[in-house]
């Protein structure tokens, strides 16, 4: 039986294979590949909002069904694309979608007139149900080779893997794999995770144009090819577009024997998606809260640390945290709050958002009764943005910790824990300071004993 290290060395390079009858690609297969390509174009996704049309259509047709159902979904796709005409007339993705729809309608003899699928109704934002324990791979049913189930693939006698957690939410706050808790600036695109198995990148945009407050507006996850288990898959989400499928419209890892060990599960339409990658023992939770996204992951330490040789791992936020020049000292929370209240200004430069330190604490206390760093991050976000939705972002982030973190004693992180950890990280500076304090104590003792 191969170890995880041997599995990574044997991993084949990524590649694409799209074949129809007798090895020739069908029009449907070609258009699926084209849809994946188009979804990788940032301009198309940002300007045209075509990604939702593509994802909804391919998700609704991922399972083969009656021809009439396909035509119904195709007409709904056509309607969705037509609605984007005003903003997408000169866009490649828009025109490609139009031609693709015409080809598919002709191939499947679909009439342009007829019923269309009804759009999904966005569910109201409600507190989640009690978290359900995540079962290890060994307790899940077998639907692929053992190499595609992380725990089963480990050599006999190997100690059970240690699972670690990373979370990213709010304005924005980061909990690293090492349980460091940081508040960061990090505007623009930043990598959260990049290893031999997957890559995760977030894009953070100003909450208000020109402000210092940022939050996650885009998230891209790429699962790399892995042996006979899964094909390469990409999941892309952005504000108001939280798909229930990968970018190619599929909901699993492809046609390989272990394809079902990677799958997308929609928990709440448009608000909560879970991606289960059992072949690497990983669970990812993506949410939209208000206008912004949150990210949380549970991952074996071996997978988290499988950075490719020669790769500059210092930039990966979940592994090593935000760069020092991008961090905001959470212990200075009250000072900016007092300054903003006195000056009538917030970090955004706009008028006071309507929260004082006391009113922000009271509002956060409703959802987060324990005054840990999740509570403090909630207060910070209300003071810096004035957006009440950030209360729920902190609440859901902590709910995800309870679901994903393997050590229940480490669910809460308090300010004193972060202070001690930061002091330990500054060990080179703190040791001389310790000697100064020790010398002062010795001089005091000598003085006092001399007087006696």
N, C-alpha and C positions, 0 to 999 in steps of 0.2 A: 504493500500500500504506500502511495507517495505522500511525503510530507508537504506542508504548504510551501516550503522553500523549493522543493523539487518541482511542485506544480507550477510555480512562477517561472522557473528556468525552462520548463517544457512548453510554456505558453506560446502558441503560434502567433505570428504577426497578424495585425488586423487586415481584413480584406472584405470585399463585397462579392456576393454571388446571388444573382437574381435570374432565375431560369423558369421558363414556362414549358409547355409540351415540347418534347423532342429537343430540349436544350435551347429553344428559342424564347426570348422574353415576350410575354403578352403585353398588351397595351396597359392593362391594369398594373402589372408589375413595374413597367417602365415609369408609369406615373407615380407609383409609390416612391421609387428612388428619386424621381424629380422633386416630389414633395419634401423629402428629407433634405435634398440639396437647397431648396428654396428656404426651408425653415432655418438654415444655417446663415442666411443673409440677414445681418442685423438691421439693415435699412428697411427691408421688406417687413420684418416683424414689427419694427417700431412705428413706421409711417402708415402702413396699410392695415395693421391689425388682421392680417390674412392668416396668421398662425392659428387663431381659434377656429376659423372656417375649416382649414386643413385637418386639424386635430379632431374636431368633432365628427367630420365625415369619415375619416379613417378609423376612428374608434367605433363608430356605429356599424362599420362594414368589416371589422376585423374577423368576425366569425361568419362563415358562409351561411347564407339563408336563401329564402325564396327570391326569385328574380325581381318580383314586384317590390319587396322590401328594399333591395338595392336601389331600384329606380326612385323610390320614395326618398331615400337618404340622399341620392344624387340631386334630386330637385331641391331639397333643403339646402344642400351645398351650393347650388346655383344661386338660390335666393340670398344666402349669406354673402357670397362673393359680390353679387350685384349691389348689395348695400354699401360696399366699400368703394364703389366706383368714383365717388367725388374726390377721395383722397389718394386713389391708387391708379389713376388713368395712365400715368407715365411709368408705372412700376412693372418690372419684369415679372415679379411673382403674380401680380394681378392678371396680366395677359396670359401667362403660362397656365394659370388656373382656369381661365376662360376656355382656352384651347383644349385643356385636359378634360374638362366637363363635356365639351362637344364630342370629343373622341369616345368617351365612355358611354355617352347617351347613344351614339351611333352603334357602338359595339354590342350594347345590351338591349338595343331596340326600345329605349325608354322614351316615352312621350314627355314633352315639356309641360304638358298640362296634366294635372292630377294632384293627389294629396302629397303633402310634405310632412316631414317629421316636425313635431312641435318642439320649440326650444325648451331647454331645461330651465326650471324656475330656481333662481338663486335662493338657497335656504337662509333663514335669519341666523345671525350670529348668536349662538347659544353656548353655554358652558358645556364642555365635553362630558361624555359618560365616564364613570370611574375607569381608570386605565386598566387594561388587561395585561397580564404578565406575558412576556414574550418567551415562548418555549424555545429551548435550544434545538439545534438541528436534529439531535438524536431522538427527539420526541415527535418529530413531524413525519408524515407519511412519505414514503419513498416514491418519487416520480422522476428519477434519473439515476445515473451511475453514482457510486459513492464519492467519486472525486468531485462531484457537483454539490456535495453537502459538507460544509466546512468541518464540522466536528467529526463526522464519520471518516473523513479523509486523513485525519491525523493518525500517526503511527500508534499502535497499541502501547500502553504504558506511558504515553505522553500525558503530562498534567493538563487538566482542563484549561482552555484558553481564558485569559483575562480580557474582559470586555471594557471598553472605554467609551466616553461620550464627549461630543462637541456640540455646542449650540450657538446660534447667531441670531439676534433679534433686536428690535427697537432701534435706538438712535446712535449707532448700533452698539450692542453689548455682545461680548464674546466670552464663552466658557470653553477653554481649550481641553484637549485630551488629558492634559495634566492637571485639570481642575483649577487653573488660573482663571480669574474673572476680571475682565478688562472692559473699559469703555473707550471707544476708538473714534477717530474721524473717518479715515479710509473712504474718501469720496472716489467714485469711479469704479473700475473693475479690479477685483482682488481675488487671488486663489485661496480657497479655504482648505482644500485637500488636493493632493496630487501624488499618487503612488502607482505601483505596478498594476493596480486593478481598476481604479477609477479616478476621475478628476471632477472637482466641484469649483465653480467660480461664481462669485456674486458681483452685482453692479449696484453701487449705492449712489442715490441721487439726493440732492438737497430737498429737504421737506418743503421749504419755501425757496424760490429762486434767489440765489445770492446768499443763502444762509449758511451757517456752519453746521447746522443739524442735518444729518443725512440718515437715510434708511434704505433698505434693500428693495429695489424695484425690478430686478432681474435675477434669475438663477439658472445656471446651466450645469447639468450633471452628465458626464460621459462614462458609461460602463464599457470597459475595453473587452475585446474578444478574450474568451477563456476556454482553451482546450475544446472538448466536445460539449461543453455546457451551454454557453451563450454566445450569441453574435454581438458585435459592437452595437450599443444602443445609446441614444441621446435623449435626455429629458430636458425640456426648456420651459420655464415659466416666467411670466412677468405680470405686472399689475393688471388685474382683471382678466388674466388668461392663465388659469391653473388647470392644465389639461389632465384628463383621466387616462392618458396614454403617452407612449413615447412619441418622438417627433415623426416617426414613420407610421404612426397610427396603431402600432401593435401594443399589446398590454403585457407581453412576456418577452423572454430572451430569444425568441426565434424558434426555428424548426428543429433545432438539435435535440438530442436525447434529454438534456438537462434544461431545456428552454424554460420550463415552469419554475426553475429555481431563481429566476429573476422576473418580477412582475410588479405592475402598478395597480394599487388598490385605492379606489376613490372612497373616502370616508364620508365627506360632506361635499356635495357638488360645488365647485368654485371656491372652496374654503380649506379643504383638508385632504391631502393625498399622502399615502404611505407607499414607499418603494421597498420591497423586500428582495434582498440579494442573498439568498441562503447559501449560495456556492462560496461566498466569502464571509458568511456569518454576519451580515450587515443589514441594518434597518434604517431607513431615512424617512423623516417626517417633514413635509413641506406644507406650510399654511399661508393663507392670505388673511391678514387681520387689518381691517381698514383698507388703506391703499397700498400696504407694504407686505413683504413676504418675511416669513421666519423659517429657519432651518435647524434641524436637529438630527443627530446620527448616533447610532450605537454600532461599534465596530471592534473586532478583536485587536489587541495591541499589535500583534504581529502584522496584521494588514495595515494598520495605521502607520506603522514604521517602515513599511516596505518601499521606501523611497529608492528610486532607481539610481544606480551608481553614477556619480558625477553630477547629480542634480542638485541645484541650489535650494535646499529645503528651508532656508531661513525665511523665505517669503510666504510659506504656507501657514495661514493664520491659525488653523485648528491645531497644528503641531507645535508652533513656537510663539503664537500670540501675535499681536499687532506690533509693528516696528515702534521703538521707543518714541520717535518723533510724531507718531500718529495716536498716542495714547492720551487720554484725559484722566487726571487724577480724581478718582471718585471721592477722596477725602476733602476735596475743595468744593463739594456740592453746595454747602450752605452759603459760602461766600458769594459765588455767582448769583445764587438765588436772591440774596440780600441786595446785591448791586443792581440786579435787574428790577427788583421791586422798587428800589429807591429811584432809579433813573427812569422807570417806566418803560424799560426796553428788555427784550428777550435776546437770546443768542441769535435769533434770526434777523435781528435788526428791526422787526416789526413792533407794533405796540404790545404792551403787556398782555399775555395770553389769557389772563383771568385766574391764574392759580398763584397763590402764595405758597410758601413752604408748608404751612400748616394745613391749608386746604388740599394741597397735593397729597400730603401724608394721609389725610382722612379718606380721600378717594381711593388711594392704593390699598389702604387697610381693609377696604370692603372685599377685595379679591385675594390679597396676600397678607394674612394676619400676622405672619412671622416676619420680623424686621430684619431679614437677611439681605443679601445683595440683589436679589430679584426685586424685593420691595424697594430698595434704594434706587435701582435702575428705573423702576416705575415712576418714582418721585422725580428723578432727574429728567425723564422724558416729558412729563407733564409740564415741568418748569421751562424746559428748553423749546418745546414745540406747541404746547397748549392743546394738543390733539388727544382727546380722551381715549381714542382707540389704542394708544400705546399702553394703557392700563391692561387691556386684554392681551396685548402682545407679551407682556411680562408674565401674565397669568398662564397663558398657554405654554410659554417657554418652560415654566416650572412644572406644569403638568407633563410635558414631554420628558423632563428630567426624571420624574417619578416613574415614567413608563420605560425609559431607555437606560438609565444609569443603574449599573449592577450592584452598587453599594448604597443601600438605603441610608446609611449613616452619613453619606456625603451629599445627600440631596440638597441640603441647605449649605450655603457658603456665607460666612459672616465677615464683616469688615476686619475684625481682628485676624481672621485666618489669612485674608489677602495681605494684610500688613506684614505678618510674620513671613509669608512666602516671598513677598517683595524684598524684605530685609535679607532673607537667605540668598536671594538672587544677587544682591549687592554685597556678597560676602567679602570681596576684596576691599570694599570701602568701609565696611562695618567693623572689621577686625582692628584696624588702628584706633577707631573710636572706642572700641572696647578696652584697649590698652590705656587710653587716656582716662577713662572712667575708673579703671582698676588702680592706676597710679594715684588718682585723687582720693580714692578710698583708703589706700595705704598711708598717704600723707596725713589724712584726717585721723586715722587710728594712731599713728605715731605721735601726732600732736596731743591727742586726748590722753594717751597713756603717759606721755611725758609730764602732763599737768598733774596726773594722779600720783 
